[in-house]
Amino acid sequence: MSRVIAFLWTLLAGVGLGLVSGDYYSAISEVERLLDVEAFLVERFEDYLEKAQQQQENIERFLQHVEQLHSRHGDIEAFFGNPINAFTTIRRLVHDWKHSVFEPVFDTSNLDNYKTSVSAGLKKAEIQEPTKEDLLGATRGLWRLQEMYKLPTKQLAAGFLAPEEQRQMNLSISASDCYEIGRHLCQMKEYSYGSEWLLEARTRLPRDPSGYVLPKITKVQILEQLSTAFSQLGNKKLAHKLNNEILDAEPGHQEAVKNKIVYEALLARERSISSSPRMKLDPPQEAAPEPEPELKESQELYQRVCRGELRQSPKEQRYLRCWLSHQDVPYQRLSPFKVEQLSGDPYVAYFHDVLSDKESEQIIEHGKGQVTRSEIGQTGNSTVSDIRTSQNTWLWYENNPWLADIKQRLEDITGLSTDTAEPLQLVNYGIGGQYEPHFDFMDDAEKNFGWKGNRLLTALFYLNDVPLGGATAFPFLHLAVPPVKGSLLVWYNLHRSLHKDFRTKHAGCPVLKGSKWICNQWFHEAAQEFRRPCALTSDAEKFLELENK
């Protein structure tokens, strides 16, 4: 397994540390913990600098850079709400610390005493290690944001997540960061975005501030990746030109010498075909590239809804309204709920100011350090996936008596019983965190939930404001609900006849900026017989065409 500070962990193996690899990129709350890792390492290495005179200058520059970043981050949640900050933090731990500090120091020093001190500190702090998978996950998160929100590479590389931020932020990433993003995107076969990041790396290289990073990214390394990327994109002439630039810099570059022969043969063949009169009249048909798989209709709608390109029409909104409601609860007559109707059929409503700031923060605090990677799938057959990039945990009412008021509030708002409800699920989204279109009901409710039946209603709390992105999207309803701190989003997943309502397919749009915390309650069919009686007619045949769209 690739490790963040691979060399350090090798040295510490003799001490017997059982460190568990982290999963940082899938939750912003976990990325925040990386500052503690860096703070710990900075402290230890500052003590050791006197024993490493030959490397002192380079190490001091690196540590000063990290300390400057720490002094500027301000509010940690806001800092890591920007996915660029999350990516660069993970990258420093995966790459920079190893090559800039550990290798030059440990290769030339006797570190027995120092090793004992560091290992004891790491063990005491229970530090988990980010891995190369975290770096890849962060890269996929940035790519997801680019793809979803159509962000220009130059804008994102400058740290601007939206045009209006250009005068508010002073953030930029280095040539080596751009190179790593481009290289990983090419590994993902996303050559178009990959080439853009590599070109940005090439532009930034002469003025790259990351001189402390070893080994340094070179022009040849960038050209190697760029040439391959443009070749894969079908631009053989540009690939050939870039390959020649490699040979100009390093005439003995073996791979470039081989590629030169290949490119010249391909270009000569193209010229021969284009110059032949017969070929001009009847050019041969080259094999067409494999077509990209068509998106499901719900996936395409989801992307358009998240981008704000598709909204409810005035006709769809004409009967929607807002009102104050006590929900037939005597106590709430003194303080009625603020209800915003978002859809009449199926029922989707927004209840504002349901949680106080104190309650929201208390729930979040109970989740920090407890969340683990979210999974998708049926009970007993679930797995992690980029379809859902978040971490979650569960809050049981019986173990958390302080949730009693919130539990009662949920029953007052929904009119349903929590006796058969699932525990509260607390979720924090990561870099570009999302949950692609899905249903909350299960195909086999009896297998998954037994006598409790399927998930009748979803109640979803937003525990914090999200500056950009992170809306809850209903593709078939053309509806995107932005997170508003303390508010509760409610919708029914089943028809009145308890058949599945396929119109309720929904998704979590990628979080562009900020940290998104939500907490949801699933109410089940059982124990609701007198609270929400079944309809006398079947809805089994309604909207079946949406099931597989």
C-alpha positions as CSV (number, residue, x, y, z in Angstrom):
1,M,0.0,0.0,0.0
2,S,1.3,3.4,-0.9
3,R,1.8,5.6,2.1
4,V,1.9,9.3,2.7
5,I,5.3,9.3,4.3
6,A,6.4,5.9,3.1
7,F,10.0,6.2,4.2
8,L,9.0,7.2,7.7
9,W,6.6,4.3,8.1
10,T,9.4,1.9,7.1
11,L,11.6,3.3,9.8
12,L,8.8,3.0,12.3
13,A,8.0,-0.6,11.4
14,G,10.4,-1.9,14.0
15,V,8.5,-0.1,16.7
16,G,5.4,-2.0,15.9
17,L,2.9,0.8,15.1
18,G,-0.4,-0.5,13.9
19,L,-1.4,2.7,12.0
20,V,-4.6,2.4,9.9
21,S,-4.7,4.0,6.5
22,G,-7.2,7.0,6.4
23,D,-9.9,7.8,3.9
24,Y,-9.6,11.6,4.0
25,Y,-10.8,12.8,0.6
26,S,-14.4,11.6,1.1
27,A,-15.2,13.9,4.1
28,I,-14.1,17.5,4.7
29,S,-14.2,16.9,8.4
30,E,-11.5,14.2,8.0
31,V,-9.3,16.5,5.8
32,E,-9.3,19.0,8.6
33,R,-7.4,16.5,10.7
34,L,-4.5,16.6,8.3
35,L,-3.4,19.9,9.8
36,D,-2.8,18.1,13.0
37,V,-0.5,15.7,11.2
38,E,1.5,18.5,9.6
39,A,1.6,20.4,12.8
40,F,3.0,17.4,14.6
41,L,5.6,16.8,11.9
42,V,6.7,20.4,11.7
43,E,7.2,20.5,15.5
44,R,9.4,17.3,15.5
45,F,11.5,18.3,12.5
46,E,12.1,21.8,13.8
47,D,13.8,20.1,16.8
48,Y,15.9,18.0,14.5
49,L,17.1,20.6,12.1
50,E,20.3,21.3,14.1
51,K,21.4,17.7,13.4
52,A,20.8,18.0,9.7
53,Q,23.0,21.0,8.7
54,Q,23.5,20.0,5.1
55,Q,19.8,19.8,4.4
56,Q,18.8,22.6,6.8
57,E,18.2,25.4,4.2
58,N,15.8,23.3,2.0
59,I,13.9,21.9,5.0
60,E,13.5,25.3,6.6
61,R,12.0,26.7,3.4
62,F,9.6,23.8,3.3
63,L,8.5,24.1,6.9
64,Q,8.1,27.9,6.6
65,H,5.9,27.3,3.6
66,V,3.7,24.9,5.6
67,E,3.6,27.3,8.6
68,Q,2.5,30.1,6.4
69,L,-0.3,28.0,5.0
70,H,-1.4,27.2,8.5
71,S,-1.3,30.8,9.7
72,R,-3.5,31.8,6.7
73,H,-6.2,29.1,6.9
74,G,-8.3,30.9,9.5
75,D,-11.6,29.0,10.0
76,I,-10.7,25.4,9.3
77,E,-14.1,24.4,7.9
78,A,-14.1,27.4,5.5
79,F,-10.5,26.7,4.5
80,F,-11.2,23.1,3.5
81,G,-14.5,24.1,2.0
82,N,-12.3,25.1,-1.0
83,P,-11.4,21.8,-2.7
84,I,-8.1,23.3,-3.9
85,N,-7.0,23.6,-0.3
86,A,-8.1,20.0,0.4
87,F,-6.2,18.7,-2.6
88,T,-2.9,20.6,-1.9
89,T,-3.0,19.5,1.8
90,I,-3.3,15.8,0.8
91,R,-0.7,16.2,-1.9
92,R,1.8,17.7,0.6
93,L,1.3,14.7,2.9
94,V,1.6,12.2,0.1
95,H,4.4,13.6,-1.9
96,D,6.2,16.7,-0.6
97,W,7.1,15.6,2.9
98,K,8.6,12.3,1.7
99,H,10.8,13.8,-1.1
100,S,11.6,17.2,0.5
101,V,12.3,16.2,4.1
102,F,12.4,12.5,5.0
103,E,14.6,11.1,2.2
104,P,17.4,13.6,2.4
105,V,17.5,13.6,6.2
106,F,17.1,9.9,6.9
107,D,19.5,8.8,4.2
108,T,22.5,10.5,5.9
109,S,21.6,10.5,9.6
110,N,21.5,8.2,12.6
111,L,17.9,8.5,13.7
112,D,17.5,5.8,16.4
113,N,16.6,8.2,19.1
114,Y,14.6,10.5,16.8
115,K,12.7,7.5,15.4
116,T,11.7,6.5,18.9
117,S,10.4,10.0,19.7
118,V,8.5,10.4,16.4
119,S,6.9,6.9,16.7
120,A,5.8,7.5,20.3
121,G,4.2,10.8,19.2
122,L,2.4,9.3,16.3
123,K,1.1,6.5,18.4
124,K,-0.1,8.8,21.1
125,A,-1.9,11.1,18.6
126,E,-3.5,8.0,16.9
127,I,-2.6,9.5,13.5
128,Q,-4.0,7.8,10.4
129,E,-2.1,8.1,7.2
130,P,-3.5,9.5,4.0
131,T,-2.5,7.4,1.0
132,K,-2.1,7.8,-2.7
133,E,-5.7,6.7,-3.0
134,D,-6.6,9.9,-1.1
135,L,-4.6,11.9,-3.6
136,L,-6.4,10.1,-6.5
137,G,-9.7,10.7,-4.7
138,A,-9.0,14.4,-4.4
139,T,-8.1,14.5,-8.1
140,R,-11.4,12.8,-9.0
141,G,-13.2,15.3,-6.8
142,L,-11.7,18.2,-8.6
143,W,-12.5,16.6,-12.0
144,R,-16.1,16.0,-10.9
145,L,-16.5,19.7,-10.0
146,Q,-15.0,20.7,-13.4
147,E,-17.3,18.3,-15.3
148,M,-20.4,19.2,-13.3
149,Y,-20.1,22.9,-13.1
150,K,-18.1,23.5,-16.3
151,L,-15.2,25.2,-14.5
152,P,-12.4,26.5,-16.7
153,T,-9.0,25.0,-15.8
154,K,-7.3,28.3,-15.6
155,Q,-9.9,29.7,-13.3
156,L,-9.8,26.7,-11.0
157,A,-6.0,26.6,-11.0
158,A,-6.1,30.2,-9.8
159,G,-8.3,29.2,-6.9
160,F,-11.5,30.8,-8.2
161,L,-14.5,28.5,-7.8
162,A,-16.9,31.2,-9.2
163,P,-16.3,34.4,-11.2
164,E,-17.4,36.7,-8.4
165,E,-14.6,35.3,-6.1
166,Q,-11.8,36.7,-8.3
167,R,-11.4,39.8,-6.1
168,Q,-12.0,38.0,-2.8
169,M,-9.4,35.3,-2.8
170,N,-5.6,35.1,-3.0
171,L,-5.0,31.5,-3.8
172,S,-3.1,29.7,-6.5
173,I,-1.5,26.3,-6.8
174,S,1.9,25.4,-8.1
175,A,3.1,23.9,-11.3
176,S,3.8,20.6,-9.5
177,D,0.2,20.6,-8.3
178,C,-1.1,21.2,-11.8
179,Y,1.2,18.4,-13.1
180,E,-0.1,15.9,-10.5
181,I,-3.7,16.7,-11.3
182,G,-3.0,16.4,-15.1
183,R,-1.1,13.2,-14.7
184,H,-3.7,11.5,-12.6
185,L,-6.5,12.7,-15.0
186,C,-4.6,11.1,-17.9
187,Q,-4.4,7.9,-15.9
188,M,-8.2,8.1,-15.6
189,K,-8.2,8.5,-19.4
190,E,-9.7,12.0,-19.0
191,Y,-7.2,13.4,-21.5
192,S,-9.0,16.6,-22.4
193,Y,-9.0,17.9,-18.8
194,G,-5.6,16.3,-18.2
195,S,-4.0,18.1,-21.1
196,E,-5.4,21.4,-19.9
197,W,-3.9,20.9,-16.4
198,L,-0.6,19.9,-17.9
199,L,-0.5,23.0,-20.1
200,E,-1.2,25.1,-17.0
201,A,1.7,23.3,-15.3
202,R,3.9,24.2,-18.3
203,T,2.9,27.8,-18.1
204,R,3.5,28.1,-14.4
205,L,6.8,26.2,-14.3
206,P,9.2,29.2,-14.8
207,R,7.6,31.1,-11.9
208,D,6.8,28.0,-9.8
209,P,7.1,29.0,-6.1
210,S,7.5,25.4,-4.9
211,G,11.3,25.3,-5.1
212,Y,11.3,23.4,-1.8
213,V,9.7,20.3,-3.4
214,L,12.0,17.5,-4.3
215,P,12.3,16.0,-6.8
216,K,11.4,19.1,-8.8
217,I,9.0,18.8,-11.7
218,T,10.8,19.4,-15.0
219,K,9.7,20.6,-18.4
220,V,10.5,17.2,-19.8
221,Q,8.2,15.4,-17.4
222,I,5.4,17.7,-18.4
223,L,6.1,17.3,-22.1
224,E,6.1,13.5,-21.7
225,Q,2.6,13.5,-20.3
226,L,1.4,16.2,-22.7
227,S,2.6,14.4,-25.8
228,T,0.8,11.2,-24.8
229,A,-2.4,13.1,-23.9
230,F,-2.6,14.8,-27.3
231,S,-1.8,11.6,-29.0
232,Q,-4.7,9.9,-27.3
233,L,-6.9,12.9,-28.2
234,G,-6.0,12.2,-31.9
235,N,-3.8,15.3,-32.4
236,K,-0.7,13.5,-33.8
237,K,0.9,16.6,-35.1
238,L,0.9,18.4,-31.8
239,A,2.0,15.2,-30.1
240,H,4.9,14.9,-32.5
241,K,5.9,18.6,-31.9
242,L,5.9,18.1,-28.2
243,N,7.9,14.9,-28.5
244,N,10.5,16.8,-30.5
245,E,10.7,19.4,-27.7
246,I,11.6,16.5,-25.4
247,L,14.5,15.5,-27.7
248,D,15.7,19.1,-28.0
249,A,16.0,19.1,-24.2
250,E,17.3,15.5,-23.9
251,P,18.6,14.1,-27.2
252,G,19.1,10.7,-25.7
253,H,15.6,10.3,-24.3
254,Q,14.9,6.7,-25.2
255,E,11.1,6.8,-25.2
256,A,11.0,10.1,-27.2
257,V,13.4,8.6,-29.8
258,K,11.0,5.6,-30.2
259,N,8.0,7.8,-30.3
260,K,9.6,10.1,-33.0
261,I,9.8,7.1,-35.4
262,V,6.1,6.2,-34.7
263,Y,4.8,9.7,-35.1
264,E,6.8,10.4,-38.3
265,A,5.4,7.2,-39.8
266,L,1.8,8.1,-38.9
267,L,2.1,11.6,-40.2
268,A,3.8,10.4,-43.4
269,R,0.9,8.0,-44.0
270,E,-1.6,10.8,-43.4
271,R,0.2,13.0,-46.0
272,S,0.3,10.1,-48.4
273,I,-3.4,9.5,-48.1
274,S,-4.3,13.2,-48.4
275,S,-2.0,13.7,-51.5
276,S,-3.5,10.8,-53.4
277,P,-6.1,11.9,-56.0
278,R,-8.0,8.7,-55.6
279,M,-8.0,9.0,-51.9
280,K,-9.2,12.6,-52.1
281,L,-12.3,11.3,-54.1
282,D,-12.9,8.4,-51.9
283,P,-11.0,8.7,-48.6
284,P,-10.8,5.7,-46.5
285,Q,-13.0,5.6,-43.4
286,E,-10.9,5.5,-40.3
287,A,-12.2,3.5,-37.4
288,A,-14.4,5.8,-35.4
289,P,-13.5,6.2,-31.7
290,E,-15.7,4.3,-29.4
291,P,-18.8,6.4,-28.6
292,E,-19.1,7.6,-25.0
293,P,-21.9,5.7,-23.2
294,E,-25.1,7.7,-23.2
295,L,-26.2,9.1,-19.9
296,K,-29.4,7.9,-18.3
297,E,-32.1,10.5,-18.6
298,S,-32.1,11.0,-14.9
299,Q,-28.3,11.5,-14.9
300,E,-28.5,14.2,-17.6
301,L,-31.4,15.9,-15.8
302,Y,-29.4,15.7,-12.6
303,Q,-26.5,17.5,-14.1
304,R,-28.6,20.2,-15.6
305,V,-30.6,20.7,-12.4
306,C,-27.4,21.0,-10.4
307,R,-26.0,23.6,-12.8
308,G,-29.2,25.6,-12.6
309,E,-29.9,25.1,-16.3
310,L,-33.2,23.3,-15.6
311,R,-35.7,24.7,-13.2
312,Q,-39.4,24.4,-12.4
313,S,-41.5,26.4,-14.9
314,P,-44.0,29.1,-13.7
315,K,-46.7,26.6,-14.6
316,E,-45.3,24.0,-12.3
317,Q,-44.8,26.6,-9.5
318,R,-48.2,28.4,-9.8
319,Y,-49.9,26.4,-7.0
320,L,-47.0,26.3,-4.6
321,R,-47.1,28.5,-1.5
322,C,-45.6,29.2,1.8
323,W,-47.4,29.3,5.1
324,L,-47.2,29.0,8.9
325,S,-48.4,25.6,10.2
326,H,-48.9,24.1,13.7
327,Q,-49.4,20.7,12.1
328,D,-52.3,20.1,14.4
329,V,-50.0,20.1,17.4
330,P,-51.3,22.3,20.2
331,Y,-47.9,23.3,21.4
332,Q,-46.8,24.5,18.0
333,R,-49.7,27.0,17.8
334,L,-47.5,29.3,19.9
335,S,-44.6,28.8,17.5
336,P,-45.8,27.4,14.1
337,F,-43.5,25.9,11.6
338,K,-42.4,27.9,8.5
339,V,-43.4,25.7,5.5
340,E,-42.3,26.2,1.9
341,Q,-44.0,23.9,-0.5
342,L,-41.7,22.8,-3.3
343,S,-43.9,20.2,-5.0
344,G,-47.5,19.3,-4.5
345,D,-47.4,15.8,-6.1
346,P,-45.2,14.2,-5.1
347,Y,-45.2,16.0,-1.8
348,V,-41.9,17.8,-1.2
349,A,-41.7,20.6,1.5
350,Y,-39.1,22.7,3.1
351,F,-39.5,23.5,6.9
352,H,-37.3,26.4,7.9
353,D,-35.6,27.2,11.2
354,V,-36.4,23.7,12.6
355,L,-33.0,23.3,14.4
356,S,-31.2,26.0,16.4
357,D,-27.6,26.8,15.7
358,K,-26.6,25.1,19.0
359,E,-28.5,21.9,18.0
360,S,-26.9,21.8,14.6
361,E,-23.4,22.3,16.0
362,Q,-24.0,19.7,18.7
363,I,-25.0,17.1,16.1
364,I,-21.9,17.9,14.0
365,E,-19.6,17.6,17.0
366,H,-21.0,14.2,17.8
367,G,-20.0,13.1,14.3
368,K,-16.5,14.4,14.0
369,G,-14.0,11.6,14.4
370,Q,-16.8,9.0,14.2
371,V,-17.7,9.0,10.6
372,T,-16.6,6.2,8.2
373,R,-16.8,5.9,4.4
374,S,-20.4,5.8,3.2
375,E,-21.5,2.7,1.2
376,I,-24.1,2.0,-1.4
377,G,-26.2,-1.1,-2.1
378,Q,-28.6,-3.5,-0.4
379,T,-28.1,-4.7,3.1
380,G,-25.3,-7.3,3.3
381,N,-24.1,-6.4,-0.2
382,S,-23.0,-2.8,0.1
383,T,-19.7,-1.3,-1.1
384,V,-17.9,2.0,-1.4
385,S,-18.1,3.8,-4.7
386,D,-17.5,7.2,-6.3
387,I,-21.2,7.3,-6.8
388,R,-21.4,8.4,-3.2
389,T,-18.3,10.3,-1.9
390,S,-19.1,11.0,1.8
391,Q,-18.6,9.6,5.3
392,N,-21.4,8.9,7.7
393,T,-22.3,7.6,11.2
394,W,-25.5,6.8,13.0
395,L,-27.1,8.4,16.1
396,W,-29.4,6.1,18.1
397,Y,-32.0,7.9,20.2
398,E,-31.7,5.5,23.1
399,N,-27.9,6.3,23.3
400,N,-28.3,10.0,22.8
401,P,-31.1,11.3,25.1
402,W,-30.3,14.9,24.1
403,L,-32.0,14.1,20.8
404,A,-35.4,13.7,22.4
405,D,-36.6,17.2,21.5
406,I,-35.5,16.7,17.9
407,K,-37.2,13.4,17.7
408,Q,-40.5,14.9,19.0
409,R,-40.1,17.8,16.5
410,L,-39.8,15.3,13.6
411,E,-42.9,13.5,14.7
412,D,-44.8,16.9,15.0
413,I,-43.7,17.9,11.5
414,T,-44.3,14.7,9.7
415,G,-47.3,13.4,11.7
416,L,-45.5,10.0,11.7
417,S,-44.2,7.7,14.4
418,T,-40.4,7.2,14.9
419,D,-41.1,3.9,16.6
420,T,-40.1,2.0,13.4
421,A,-37.8,4.7,12.0
422,E,-34.1,4.1,11.4
423,P,-31.5,5.9,13.6
424,L,-30.5,9.3,12.5
425,Q,-27.8,9.2,9.8
426,L,-25.2,11.9,10.0
427,V,-23.2,12.6,6.8
428,N,-20.3,14.8,5.8
429,Y,-19.3,15.2,2.2
430,G,-15.8,15.3,0.9
431,I,-13.9,17.0,-2.0
432,G,-16.4,17.5,-4.7
433,G,-18.7,15.3,-2.5
434,Q,-21.9,14.0,-4.2
435,Y,-24.4,11.3,-4.2
436,E,-25.6,10.4,-7.7
437,P,-29.3,9.9,-8.5
438,H,-30.9,7.2,-6.4
439,F,-34.1,6.2,-4.6
440,D,-34.4,5.9,-0.8
441,F,-36.8,3.0,-1.0
442,M,-35.4,-0.5,-1.5
443,D,-36.3,-3.0,-4.2
444,D,-36.7,-5.8,-1.6
445,A,-38.1,-4.1,1.5
446,E,-38.9,-7.3,3.3
447,K,-35.3,-8.6,3.0
448,N,-33.8,-5.3,4.0
449,F,-36.2,-4.1,6.7
450,G,-38.4,-7.1,7.6
451,W,-41.8,-6.3,9.1
452,K,-41.1,-2.5,9.2
453,G,-41.7,-2.2,5.5
454,N,-40.2,0.2,3.0
455,R,-39.0,3.8,3.6
456,L,-42.2,5.8,3.5
457,L,-40.8,9.3,4.1
458,T,-37.4,11.0,4.2
459,A,-36.7,13.9,6.5
460,L,-33.4,15.6,5.8
461,F,-31.8,18.2,8.1
462,Y,-29.2,20.7,6.7
463,L,-26.8,21.3,9.6
464,N,-24.8,24.1,7.9
465,D,-24.9,26.5,5.0
466,V,-23.0,25.6,1.9
467,P,-21.6,28.6,0.0
468,L,-21.6,26.9,-3.5
469,G,-23.1,23.6,-4.7
470,G,-24.4,20.8,-2.5
471,A,-28.1,21.2,-3.4
472,T,-30.5,18.2,-3.2
473,A,-31.6,17.6,-6.7
474,F,-34.8,15.9,-7.9
475,P,-34.2,15.4,-11.6
476,F,-37.7,14.4,-12.6
477,L,-39.2,17.3,-10.7
478,H,-36.7,19.9,-12.1
479,L,-36.0,20.9,-8.5
480,A,-32.8,21.8,-6.7
481,V,-33.0,22.5,-3.0
482,P,-30.1,24.6,-1.7
483,P,-28.8,23.7,1.8
484,V,-30.0,26.2,4.5
485,K,-28.7,25.7,8.0
486,G,-31.3,24.5,10.4
487,S,-33.9,23.7,7.8
488,L,-35.6,20.3,7.1
489,L,-36.5,18.9,3.7
490,V,-39.3,16.4,3.7
491,W,-40.7,14.1,0.9
492,Y,-42.7,10.9,0.6
493,N,-40.9,8.0,-1.3
494,L,-44.1,6.0,-1.7
495,H,-47.5,6.6,-3.1
496,R,-50.6,6.6,-0.8
497,S,-51.1,2.9,-1.9
498,L,-47.5,2.3,-0.6
499,H,-46.2,1.5,-4.1
500,K,-42.9,3.1,-5.1
501,D,-43.0,6.6,-6.4
502,F,-40.3,6.7,-9.1
503,R,-40.6,10.5,-9.4
504,T,-38.7,10.8,-6.1
505,K,-35.3,9.9,-7.5
506,H,-33.0,12.4,-6.0
507,A,-29.3,13.2,-5.7
508,G,-26.7,15.3,-3.8
509,C,-25.1,17.8,-6.1
510,P,-21.3,18.0,-5.8
511,V,-20.1,20.4,-3.1
512,L,-18.2,23.2,-4.9
513,K,-17.2,25.2,-1.9
514,G,-17.8,24.5,1.8
515,S,-18.3,21.5,4.0
516,K,-21.8,19.9,3.8
517,W,-23.3,18.3,6.8
518,I,-26.7,16.7,6.7
519,C,-28.7,14.4,9.0
520,N,-31.6,12.4,7.8
521,Q,-34.4,10.3,9.3
522,W,-36.1,7.5,7.4
523,F,-39.7,6.7,8.5
524,H,-41.0,3.2,7.6
525,E,-44.5,2.0,6.7
526,A,-45.2,0.0,9.9
527,A,-46.8,1.9,12.8
528,Q,-48.2,4.6,10.4
529,E,-51.5,2.9,9.6
530,F,-53.6,5.4,11.5
531,R,-51.3,8.4,10.9
532,R,-51.2,8.0,7.1
533,P,-53.8,5.5,6.0
534,C,-53.3,3.8,2.7
535,A,-55.4,4.9,-0.3
536,L,-58.2,2.6,-1.5
537,T,-56.9,2.6,-5.1
538,S,-53.6,1.2,-6.3
539,D,-50.8,3.5,-7.7
540,A,-48.7,0.5,-8.8
541,E,-48.8,1.4,-12.5
542,K,-48.0,5.1,-12.1
543,F,-44.8,6.5,-13.5
544,L,-43.3,3.1,-14.1
545,E,-41.5,4.6,-17.1
546,L,-39.3,6.5,-14.8
547,E,-37.9,3.4,-13.0
548,N,-34.9,2.8,-15.3
549,K,-34.5,6.3,-16.8
